[in-house]
Amino acid sequence: MINVRKIAKLIIGDNLYWKLKFFYATKKWPNIYDPTFFNEKVRWRMLHDQNYLYVKCADKYEVRNYIEKKIGSEYLVPLRYMFTNNDDITDKCILSNSVAKSNHGAGMIEFIPETYSLSELKNTFGKWLNLDYTSESNEKHYSRIPRKILIEESLCKEGKPPVDYKFHTFKQADGSFRFVLQLVNGRFHNESRGYYLEDLNKCIWYHGEGFHSIPQEHIKPLKKAMELSSILCEDFNYVRVDWYIYDNKLYFGELTFTPGAGSSYEFGNELEKLMAKYWQL
């Protein structure tokens, strides 16, 4: 299948391709040196801010050590196996109720059913291990992550993944923090997204046909997640901290420093401007 996006980026270059996408989405020509939109600041970070911690903390395996030291291991999803070599993966390692993922990029995830083909899984894992994710996204820190395959315990119920709670966390000059919570529900079917500020009972913006409200039983653990996200943001001026709630227990997902490589346009212009205001470069 022809990848039109890749061809376009090769012809006109990644930077111009991003600028055209930004203009199409916002009707504004981007200026990363006087940024007023969140995606402009993401792009500025990609080009000018290469904090060594981005490599460690964007690595879905190494970040586990960071989380354990900062907030405790009780928030980590149980890890069943880790591989650096596809040939080491056998049926004994692939358990039902598991999730396979790569550690060095986005979108590389496989929910393992009760019946599966080991050869098909290994074919998928081989593609992941051979992929330099930076070539896809231009997010340079990913190319410096040693590639691994992780097998984690699944947090799915009845075949459905949990709601993904993404805390966009912004450290302020006075040491306080501002938050924008992005709720993602039904990621692989009937997806919807809701957006909240510090008031978790008030959705300020949503899209999609599924539910976008926070269940009342999730409010308390999400307030804890907000507190923990501020601890995880102490070393940064901005980071997105992802969380899941499973059987009333809070689990850490990942840290993301350049969401969507500066091409996440689901926020809407007004929220993007607010997020840019919160983010003090």
C-alpha positions as CSV (number, residue, x, y, z in Angstrom):
1,M,0.0,0.0,0.0
2,I,1.3,3.4,-0.9
3,N,2.0,5.6,2.1
4,V,1.0,9.1,0.8
5,R,2.2,10.8,4.0
6,K,5.7,9.4,3.7
7,I,5.9,10.3,0.1
8,A,4.8,13.9,0.7
9,K,7.3,14.3,3.6
10,L,10.1,13.0,1.3
11,I,9.2,15.4,-1.4
12,I,8.7,18.6,0.6
13,G,10.5,17.8,3.8
14,D,9.2,17.0,7.3
15,N,9.2,20.7,8.5
16,L,7.2,22.1,5.6
17,Y,4.9,19.1,5.7
18,W,4.2,19.9,9.4
19,K,3.7,23.6,8.7
20,L,1.1,22.8,6.0
21,K,-0.8,20.4,8.3
22,F,-0.7,23.0,11.1
23,F,-2.1,25.7,8.7
24,Y,-4.8,23.4,7.4
25,A,-5.9,22.6,11.0
26,T,-5.7,26.0,12.6
27,K,-5.9,28.4,9.6
28,K,-2.7,30.0,11.0
29,W,0.8,29.8,9.7
30,P,3.0,28.4,12.6
31,N,5.7,30.3,14.3
32,I,7.6,28.2,16.8
33,Y,9.8,31.1,17.9
34,D,6.7,33.1,19.1
35,P,4.4,30.2,19.8
36,T,0.7,30.7,20.8
37,F,-0.5,27.1,20.2
38,F,0.4,24.0,22.1
39,N,1.5,22.2,18.9
40,E,3.9,25.0,18.2
41,K,5.6,24.5,21.5
42,V,5.7,20.7,21.0
43,R,7.5,21.4,17.7
44,W,9.9,23.9,19.4
45,R,10.8,21.2,22.0
46,M,11.4,18.6,19.2
47,L,13.9,21.0,17.5
48,H,15.6,22.7,20.4
49,D,15.2,20.8,23.6
50,Q,17.0,17.5,23.9
51,N,16.9,16.8,27.6
52,Y,18.7,13.5,28.3
53,L,15.8,12.4,30.6
54,Y,13.5,12.3,27.6
55,V,15.3,9.2,26.4
56,K,15.1,7.4,29.7
57,C,11.5,8.4,30.5
58,A,10.1,7.9,27.0
59,D,11.5,4.3,27.1
60,K,8.6,2.2,28.3
61,Y,11.0,-0.2,30.0
62,E,13.5,2.2,31.6
63,V,10.8,4.5,32.8
64,R,9.7,1.8,35.2
65,N,12.8,2.4,37.3
66,Y,12.1,6.2,37.2
67,I,8.5,5.6,38.4
68,E,9.6,3.3,41.2
69,K,12.1,5.9,42.5
70,K,9.7,8.9,42.2
71,I,6.3,7.6,43.3
72,G,6.7,3.8,44.0
73,S,6.4,0.5,42.2
74,E,2.8,-0.1,43.3
75,Y,1.6,2.0,40.3
76,L,3.4,-0.1,37.7
77,V,1.5,-2.6,35.5
78,P,3.0,-6.0,36.2
79,L,5.7,-6.9,33.6
80,R,5.7,-10.6,32.6
81,Y,8.6,-10.7,30.1
82,M,11.1,-8.4,28.3
83,F,12.9,-9.3,25.1
84,T,15.6,-7.7,22.9
85,N,15.8,-10.6,20.5
86,N,12.8,-11.9,18.6
87,D,14.2,-15.4,18.5
88,D,13.9,-15.7,22.3
89,I,10.1,-15.4,22.2
90,T,8.4,-18.8,22.6
91,D,4.9,-20.0,23.5
92,K,5.9,-20.2,27.1
93,C,6.4,-16.4,27.2
94,I,3.1,-15.5,25.5
95,L,0.3,-15.8,28.1
96,S,-3.3,-15.1,27.6
97,N,-4.6,-11.9,29.2
98,S,-1.4,-10.2,28.2
99,V,-0.5,-7.1,26.2
100,A,2.7,-6.9,24.0
101,K,4.2,-3.5,23.2
102,S,7.5,-2.0,22.0
103,N,9.3,0.3,24.3
104,H,10.6,2.8,21.8
105,G,7.7,4.6,20.1
106,A,3.9,4.9,19.8
107,G,1.2,2.8,18.3
108,M,3.1,-0.5,18.6
109,I,0.8,-2.6,20.8
110,E,-0.9,-5.9,20.5
111,F,-3.6,-7.4,22.8
112,I,-2.9,-11.1,22.9
113,P,-6.1,-13.3,22.6
114,E,-6.5,-16.7,24.1
115,T,-5.8,-18.3,20.7
116,Y,-3.0,-16.7,18.7
117,S,-0.4,-17.5,16.0
118,L,3.1,-17.3,17.5
119,S,4.6,-16.9,14.0
120,E,2.3,-13.9,13.3
121,L,3.1,-12.3,16.6
122,K,6.9,-12.8,16.0
123,N,6.5,-11.2,12.6
124,T,4.8,-8.2,14.2
125,F,7.5,-8.0,16.9
126,G,10.2,-8.2,14.3
127,K,8.8,-5.2,12.5
128,W,8.7,-3.3,15.7
129,L,12.3,-4.1,16.6
130,N,13.5,-3.1,13.1
131,L,11.7,0.3,13.2
132,D,13.5,3.5,14.0
133,Y,10.5,5.4,15.2
134,T,12.3,8.7,14.7
135,S,12.1,8.1,11.0
136,E,8.3,8.0,11.3
137,S,7.8,11.0,13.6
138,N,11.1,13.0,13.7
139,E,11.0,12.8,17.6
140,K,14.7,12.4,18.0
141,H,14.8,10.9,21.5
142,Y,13.1,7.7,20.3
143,S,16.1,6.7,18.1
144,R,18.3,6.7,21.2
145,I,16.2,4.1,23.0
146,P,17.5,0.5,22.9
147,R,14.6,-1.5,21.3
148,K,12.7,-4.1,23.4
149,I,9.5,-6.0,23.4
150,L,7.5,-6.0,26.6
151,I,4.8,-8.4,27.7
152,E,2.6,-6.9,30.4
153,E,-0.4,-8.1,32.3
154,S,-3.6,-6.9,30.5
155,L,-5.9,-4.4,32.1
156,C,-8.8,-5.2,29.7
157,K,-12.2,-6.2,30.9
158,E,-14.4,-8.3,28.6
159,G,-12.0,-7.6,25.8
160,K,-12.2,-3.8,26.2
161,P,-9.2,-1.7,27.2
162,P,-9.6,0.7,30.2
163,V,-10.2,4.4,29.8
164,D,-7.0,6.2,29.1
165,Y,-6.6,9.3,31.4
166,K,-3.9,11.6,30.0
167,F,-2.8,14.4,32.4
168,H,-1.1,17.2,30.4
169,T,1.0,18.6,33.2
170,F,2.6,22.0,33.2
171,K,5.1,23.3,35.7
172,Q,4.8,27.0,36.5
173,A,7.5,29.5,37.4
174,D,6.4,29.5,41.1
175,G,6.6,25.7,41.3
176,S,2.9,25.1,41.1
177,F,1.3,23.0,38.3
178,R,-1.5,23.3,35.8
179,F,-3.4,20.4,34.3
180,V,-5.4,19.6,31.2
181,L,-6.9,16.1,31.5
182,Q,-7.6,14.3,28.2
183,L,-10.0,11.3,28.6
184,V,-9.8,8.7,25.8
185,N,-12.5,6.1,25.8
186,G,-13.1,3.2,23.3
187,R,-9.7,3.7,21.7
188,F,-10.1,0.8,19.2
189,H,-13.9,1.1,18.7
190,N,-16.3,4.1,18.9
191,E,-13.6,6.4,20.3
192,S,-14.5,9.5,22.2
193,R,-12.5,12.1,24.0
194,G,-13.3,14.5,26.8
195,Y,-11.2,17.4,28.2
196,Y,-11.1,18.7,31.8
197,L,-9.2,21.3,33.7
198,E,-8.6,21.1,37.5
199,D,-12.4,20.5,38.0
200,L,-12.8,16.8,37.2
201,N,-16.6,17.1,37.3
202,K,-16.7,19.7,34.5
203,C,-16.0,18.6,30.9
204,I,-15.0,21.7,28.9
205,W,-14.9,20.1,25.4
206,Y,-15.5,16.7,23.9
207,H,-15.8,14.9,20.6
208,G,-16.8,11.4,19.5
209,E,-20.0,9.4,20.1
210,G,-18.9,7.3,23.1
211,F,-19.1,8.5,26.7
212,H,-16.7,11.2,27.8
213,S,-17.8,11.7,31.4
214,I,-15.7,10.6,34.3
215,P,-17.4,8.0,36.5
216,Q,-17.8,9.2,40.0
217,E,-15.8,6.2,41.4
218,H,-12.8,7.4,39.3
219,I,-12.8,10.9,40.7
220,K,-10.8,10.0,43.9
221,P,-8.1,8.0,42.2
222,L,-7.8,10.7,39.5
223,K,-7.2,13.3,42.1
224,K,-4.4,11.1,43.3
225,A,-3.2,10.8,39.7
226,M,-3.1,14.6,39.5
227,E,-0.9,14.7,42.6
228,L,1.4,12.0,41.3
229,S,1.6,13.7,37.9
230,S,2.9,16.9,39.5
231,I,5.7,14.8,41.2
232,L,6.6,13.3,37.8
233,C,6.7,16.7,36.2
234,E,9.1,18.2,38.7
235,D,12.1,17.6,36.3
236,F,10.2,19.1,33.3
237,N,8.3,22.2,32.3
238,Y,5.7,20.0,30.6
239,V,5.0,16.2,30.3
240,R,1.9,14.2,29.6
241,V,1.4,11.5,32.2
242,D,-1.0,8.6,31.2
243,W,-3.0,6.6,33.8
244,Y,-5.4,3.7,33.9
245,I,-7.9,2.6,36.6
246,Y,-8.4,-1.1,36.9
247,D,-10.4,-2.8,39.7
248,N,-10.3,0.6,41.5
249,K,-6.5,0.6,41.4
250,L,-4.5,3.3,39.7
251,Y,-1.8,2.3,37.2
252,F,0.8,4.3,35.4
253,G,0.8,4.2,31.6
254,E,3.7,6.2,30.1
255,L,5.4,9.6,29.9
256,T,5.1,11.5,26.7
257,F,7.2,14.7,25.9
258,T,6.2,15.5,22.3
259,P,2.6,14.3,21.8
260,G,1.7,13.6,18.2
261,A,5.0,15.1,17.1
262,G,3.3,18.5,17.2
263,S,0.4,17.3,15.0
264,S,-2.3,16.6,17.6
265,Y,-5.3,18.7,16.6
266,E,-8.1,17.2,18.6
267,F,-7.9,19.9,21.3
268,G,-9.6,22.7,19.3
269,N,-7.9,26.1,18.9
270,E,-9.1,27.7,22.2
271,L,-7.8,24.8,24.4
272,E,-4.6,24.7,22.4
273,K,-4.0,28.3,23.2
274,L,-4.7,27.7,26.9
275,M,-2.3,24.8,26.9
276,A,0.4,27.0,25.3
277,K,-0.2,29.6,27.9
278,Y,0.3,27.0,30.7
279,W,3.5,25.8,29.1
280,Q,6.3,28.1,30.2
281,L,9.3,27.3,28.0
